[in-house]
Amino acid sequence: MATKEFPLAPETAPLVKTPYRCIQTAIPVPESLPLLERLRDMEPRSMGGQPPILWHHGEGACISDPYGNTWIDFSSGVLVTASGHGRPEIVEAICGMAHQGLYHAYCFPSEIRARLVEEIEQWLPAPLRRVFLLTTGSEATECCIKLARTYGLQAGGPKKNILVTFDNAFHGRTMGAQLAGGAAGLKGWLGEPDPHFVQVPFPEGFRQKDVRFEVFEASLQAQGVDPDRVCGVMSETFQGCNAALMPAEYAQQLRAWCGLHKAVLIFDEVQAAFGRSGRAFGFQHLGVVPDLAACGKGISGGMPLSAVLGTESLMNMYGPGEMTSTHSANPVCAAAALANLNVIRKKGLIENAARLDPVLRQGAEAIAHAAKGRVGAWNAVGLVAAIQFTRPGSTTPDPDTAWNVAHRAYQRGVMLFAPVGVGGCAIKLCPPLVINEEALREGLEVLCEITAELA
Ligand SMILES: Cc1ncc(COP(=O)(O)O)c(C=O)c1O
C-alpha cells in the first residue's frame, strides 16, 4: 500500500524550544521547497513518502535541518543510527579510512575487514560461528534464502526446496526477499504465488490470536506442504510491522521442528540485532539460536553494511569465489561498523535499551490510552515500539490517524518515519540507542498529546 505524501505547503507550527527540540520556522521550511520539489520531480514517486524535512546534521538522538530546527529522532533513520547521529568515533573511523587511502577492496583481504569480522564473532553464541559481510539487509536475507535452498538440495534433493515464512513479514525489496515477505500488498508485482515460498500466520496475538505452535503445523497441512520438503523457515525475531516478538515457547517448538525436519532456521535480525531489543540479538529473548541470522541496519550505525551469521557447515557450502559481493566489507563502511559496535559495547547501549524498555512501554501504553479506542494493539521491546491505529473495536487498519500522528509529530519536533505495517496503520518509535530518559519521555509526551487531540 502506498504511503500518502506529506504536503509541501508550509504550515505555521507553534514555536517549540526545549533542550532536545526546536521548531522556529514554518514546516516544511519555505526556503527548502525548491529542493524538495525538485526531488519529487526527478525521483520515482516512491522516494517521496517521508516527512518533507531536509536532514542536514545530527547529534545523539536529535536530527537538525539547515534552518535551525531540531527534532527528537524517533526513527533512527529506519532503525540504523544505533549509536546516535554524528557519533565522533564513527566520524573519525570514516575519515581515518578515507585518509588511509582505502575506500574499496572487493574481496581482496584488508585489515579492517579482519578486525570487524573478529569483533562480530565475539558477539556470536554457538553454534553461530562464521560471518559474511554484505551491503544491505535484503542482500543478507537473499543470501540466507540461497543457503537454505542449497542446504535443501544437498540434504534432501531437488524437492526439498520450500521456504516457510510468516504473514506480514518484511525481508527486503529484492525478488527473493519479497517472495519470502508476507505482506500481500507488496507482492502484487510478483504475479502468481510461488509454491516454493509459503507463509503461515505470525503469532502476534492481535490479528492472529492463537499463538500456539500447532497453528504453524496446521497451516502447512492446510496448504498441502509436506514438512520434509521444507528446506528452511525464516522469521523476524520481532516483526518490524508490529514490534511483536515471536513467543519464546513457539520459537523453541519451531527450533525443534526444524531439527526434526532438517530445515534451516533463519532469523531475520536486520532490525533487531546489536542491541535494539535490549539484548544483543532478538533471538536471545526466545531461548533459541538460529542456524543463520541476517543482520543490517544497526550493525553499522549508518553506513551500508550487512552480515549473514551462520554455522560452520552452512557457511562453508560454497567454495572460494562462489559467494561474494562487489562491496562486501567496504573498508569505509567496515571502519564505521567497527566503531559503532565498539561504542555499543563500551558505552553500554544495549543496557540503555533494556533500562529504557519500561519507559517506552509505559509511553506506548499511555498513547494507546489517549487514543480512546483507536489503537488496536501496541508492542514494545527494548527501544522499539509499534502502535497500530485501528477503527474502534476492530482490527481494521486506520492509516489516516497514524498518518496524522506522524504529520503533527514532525511539526512539533518529533521525527517519525511514515506509518508502516498492515494497511500502513502503525507508527514506529525507535530512537537511537543513545537516547536518554529525559528526551525519550519528552518525545513520548508529545505523541501522547497529539494522539489525545486526534481522538
Ligand atoms: C526485518 C528486515 N529485513 C530486511 C530488510 C531489508 O533491509 P534493506 O532495506 O537494508 O535491504 C529490512 C528493511 O527495512 C527489515 O526491516
The ligand as an SDF file (V2000), in Angstrom:
LIG
                    3D

 16 16  0  0  0  0  0  0  0  0999 V2000
   13.3860   -7.0900    9.0230 C   0  0  0  0  0  0  0  0  0  0  0  0
   14.0020   -6.5250    7.7800 C   0  0  0  0  0  0  0  0  0  0  0  0
   14.6460   -7.3540    6.9430 N   0  0  0  0  0  0  0  0  0  0  0  0
   15.2340   -6.8870    5.8170 C   0  0  0  0  0  0  0  0  0  0  0  0
   15.1790   -5.5590    5.4810 C   0  0  0  0  0  0  0  0  0  0  0  0
   15.8190   -5.0690    4.2150 C   0  0  0  0  0  0  0  0  0  0  0  0
   16.9270   -4.2870    4.5100 O   0  0  0  0  0  0  0  0  0  0  0  0
   17.4850   -3.2520    3.4270 P   0  0  0  0  0  0  0  0  0  0  0  0
   16.4770   -2.1680    3.2830 O   0  0  0  0  0  0  0  0  0  0  0  0
   18.7840   -2.7840    4.0150 O   0  0  0  0  0  0  0  0  0  0  0  0
   17.6830   -4.0180    2.1660 O   0  0  0  0  0  0  0  0  0  0  0  0
   14.5030   -4.6680    6.3250 C   0  0  0  0  0  0  0  0  0  0  0  0
   14.4160   -3.2380    5.9840 C   0  0  0  0  0  0  0  0  0  0  0  0
   13.6070   -2.4970    6.4590 O   0  0  0  0  0  0  0  0  0  0  0  0
   13.9050   -5.1580    7.5110 C   0  0  0  0  0  0  0  0  0  0  0  0
   13.2520   -4.3600    8.3440 O   0  0  0  0  0  0  0  0  0  0  0  0
  1  2  1  0
  2  3  1  0
  2 15  2  0
  3  4  2  0
  4  5  1  0
  5  6  1  0
  5 12  2  0
  6  7  1  0
  7  8  1  0
  8  9  2  0
  8 10  1  0
  8 11  1  0
 12 13  1  0
 12 15  1  0
 13 14  2  0
 15 16  1  0
M  END
$$$$
